[in-house]
Amino acid sequence: MVISLYTEKCKYNCAFCDIASHSSSGHVTGSDINSQMDFVIDSYYNQLNQIEQVSIGNEGSILDGVTLPLESLYYILDKLSWFEKLQVLSLETRPEYLNDAILQDIIDRTDIPVVDVTVGFETQNDQIRNGQLHKGISRELFEEKAAVLGKLGIRLTVYVMLKPGFDMTEKEGVEEACATLHYLYRLCKKCKTNLIVYLNPTYIAKNSRLKDCMEKSHYMPPKIQSVLKVLLEAEKLNIPIYTGLSSESLCMENGDFKAHRDFDRNIFNAVRQFNKNQDYAVLHNFII
C-alpha cells in the first residue's frame, strides 16, 4: 500500500519536479493529516490484514516537522498496528531530516521487521544533481546519513534518474545512471546498509522549472532500451532495482520514453514483469 498524504508543499522546489504544484500552498494542520490516516484505515479496514508493505510519503519529506508535525508522524506510526502482517515500512524523505533519535523512535514504536528510508539522490554527478536539478543535497551529507542508516539497520532505497542532464546524449545518460549504481553499491557496502534502487527514466514535467531548458536543448527522454541496459548493469552488482514506468500524468505530451519511434512495447512489458519478480531471465531475451 502507498499512502500519499496531502500536506503543505515541499519547500525545496527541485528544477525537474512538478509535484509541488499539486500540494497545498497553505498550512495543513496536524489534525487534518491525522484525519487522512483515519480515512485510509476506514476505507481499507477489511484488507489491512493482507498488506505486507506500506510506503508513506507526502510529496516532500515525511520526516520534515514543518510539513508533517512529529505528533502526526507518531499518530500515523501507531495506526500501523492495524496492519497485522506488515513486514516493510518505507518512509520517503530528504536526507536532512534523518537523525538517530527520530529513526530509533520509529523502530521502537513500530516493531516492523524492515524499516526503509527512500531518498531522491538522483545522480552521483554533483554538478547535475545540484547545478541542473537543484536538489541541494551534498555528497557528504548523503554519505553521512547512509552511515547512520547502516548503524541502525535501516534499509536505504534511492531514486536514480536515467539521463538526468538536459544536455545529455543517450549514451551519456546510460553511463551516468550506471556510474550512480556503482557509487551507491560501494557506499552501501562500506556502510553495511541494505540498498534498493528505484530507477526513474527522466520525463519532461509540464510545469517544472527545467522544462524550458529541456525544450531549448531539444532534450529527448531516455529510451526503454536504455532502461534495459541500466537494469542489466544492476544485475552485475546484485542490486535489487525497480523502474518507474509511469509519469503519473505529470509529463508534457511526448515527454517520456514512449515518444521515441523505436519504442519497444515488448521491452516495456518485460521491465514491468521484472518489477514484479526481479527475475532477470525476462530481460535476457533482449540482450543484443
N, C-alpha and C positions, 0 to 999 in steps of 0.2 A: 504494500500500500504506500502511495505517495501522498503526503499531506502538505499542501502548499498554503500557508497562512497569509491572509491579506493584512499587511501591516504598512506602516509608514515606508515610503520608498527608500531604496538604498541611496546613500549619500555619495557614493564613490563615482557613479556615472562613467563607467568604463566606455571607451570610444566605440566599441563594436556592439554594445548591448542596447537593446530596446525594451528590456523588461521593466525598467523603472517607469516607463510611460503608462504601464498598466497597474501600477501600485498607487497607494493613496498619497496625495501631496500634503495632506494634513495629518494630525496626530490620531493614531488608533489606540484606544485605551487598552489596558491590560484586561479589563472586564470583557471588552469586545473580542479580544483574542481568545480568552478562555471560552467564550460562547461558541467560537468557531470549532474548538476542540470538542465541546459538548455535542455540537451538531454532527461531527464525524462519528462519535460514539453512538449517538441515537440512530443515525442513518444506516450504519453498518453493524448494528448490535448483533444480529443473528449470524454474521460472518466473522466476527472478531476472533473466535477460537480456531479459525482456519488460517489466519495470517501469520506468516513466519518472519517477514521483514517489513519494517516501517522506515520510510525516509521522510524526514521533516525539514522543510525549508520555508523561507518567507521572501523569496526573490531578492535576497540580500544576504544577511548573516544571522542565523538563528541564535547565535550567542552574543549579538550586539544588544546590550542592555537598553539602548535608546529606542530601538525599533521593537524590541521584544523584552519587556521587563523581566528581571530574574524571577519574580514571583510567578509570572505566567509560564516561564520555562519550567519551573518546578511543578506547576499545576498540570502542564501537558505531560511531563515525565510520569507523574503519579497516575495519570489516567491510563498509561500504558499497561497498568496491572490488569486491565480488562482483556489484554491480548495474551491468552494463556499459553500459546505455543510460540510466542515471539522469540526468535533466535538472533536477529540482527536489528540494531537501531542505528540509522545513519542520519547524521546532522550536517547540514550544509552551512558553511561559514567561511569567512575570510580568516587568514592565519592570525591577524592581530588579536583576535578575541580568544585564542587558545591559551589558557593558563592552567597550571597544575591544579589549583583549588577547585575551579569550576568543573574541570574534566573529572577529577576524583569524585566530586559530588554527584555527577551524572552516573558514574559507575556504581557508586554506593546506593543511589536512590532507585536504580532500575534493576540491577542484578540480572542483566541480559547478557547471554554468552559472548556476543560480539558487539562492541560499540565501534562505530565507524565515523570518521570525520571526512567530509567531502570538501575539497578546496579547489578553486579555479586558478591553478598556477599557469595554465595555458601553454607556455613555451619556456624552454631553458634560456632562450636568447633574451638577455636583459634589455637590449635596445628595442626589440619588437614588443616585448611584454609591457614595458613602461613608457617607451618613446612613442610607439604607434597605438597600442591598445589602451594605454593609460591605466593599467591595473594598479600601479602604485604598490607593488609587492616586491621587496628586495629579495635577492637570493639568500642573503644572510638570515633574514627573518624566517623565510620558509624552511631553511635547513635547521634553524634553532627549534622551530615548532615540530618538525619531523622527529627530532630527537626526543622532545617531550612526549610525543605520542608513543614512540618506541619504549620509553621508560615505563609508561603506564599500561602498555599492552593494548593500545587503541589502534585500529586499522586506519590506514590513510587511503582515501580514494581521490584521485587527481583528474580534473578535467584537462585534457590536452587538445589544443586546436590543430587541425590539419590545414596547412597553408595559411598561417595567421597574418603574414605580412601582405599588405595591399599591393606591393610591387614584386611579389614573388612569382617565379615560374613554377610550373607543376613539379618539376624535378626538385627544385629548392624546397618546396612545401613538404614533399615526402622526406627529404633529407633532414629537415628541421624537426619534423614530428618524430622521426627515428632517433635523432640526437637527444630529444627530450626523453624518450623512453629509456635510453641508456643512462642518462643523467639520473632519472628517478630510480632506476634499478640500483645504481651504485650508491646513491644516497640512502635508500631504504635498507639496503644490505648492511651498510655501515651503522645505521641507527637501530637495526633489528626491528624495523617497522614493517608490518604486513602491508602490501601495496596492491591496489586495483587501479586500473586506468580506464577512464571514460573518454573515448576519442570523439571529438566533435568536428566533423567536416565543416569548415567555415562557410557561413552563408551571409548574404548581404541583408542586414536587418533594415526594415523600412525606415525607421526614424532614428537610426543610430548616427552618432557624430562622424563615424568612419565612412558612412555611405558615400558622401561626395568624393572623398579621396579614392575610394574604390572605383567609382564611376570614371573619374578623371584619368586614372591609370589603366582603365579598361580591364579591371580585375575580373578574372573568371574563377568561380568557386572550384574547389578540388573535385576531381573525377572519382566516381565509385571505384575505378580501377586503382586509384591511389590509396583509397581506404584499404583495399585488399593488400597492397604492398606493406602498409604500416602494420596491419594485423599479423602478417607473416613474420615481420621483424619482432613483434612481441612474442611470437611462438618461440623464437630462438632464446629469448630471455626468460621464458616460462612465466610471463606476467599475465594474470587474468585481465582481459580487456573487453570492453563493450563499446558499441558505436551508436551515437545518436543519429538516427535516420529520419528524424522529423524536425522541421524548423518551427513547429507548433504555430504556424500561420504568422510568424514574425518576420519572414523574409519577403523582399520585394519580388515581383514577377520575374521568373527566370533567374532567381538569385541563389539557387542551391545546385547541388550536383546533378539534378535531373535536367538542367538546362543544356547539357552537352549533347551533341548529336550522336556521340558514340556511347551514351548512357546504356549500360548493360543491365537489364532487368534481372537476368539470371544471377549476376554477381550480387546485386542488391538483395535478392531473395536468400542467397547463400549467407550473406552477412547477417541478415535478420535471423536466420536459423542458428547461426553461430552465437548470436546474442543469447539464445535460449539455452544452449547446451555446452558452449565452449569446446565443441568438437571440431578441430582443425581439418578433419577429413573433408568436410563440406566445402572448404576453401581450396584444398589442394587440387581440385579438378580444374581450377582456373589459372594455375601456375603456368607461365609461358617460359 
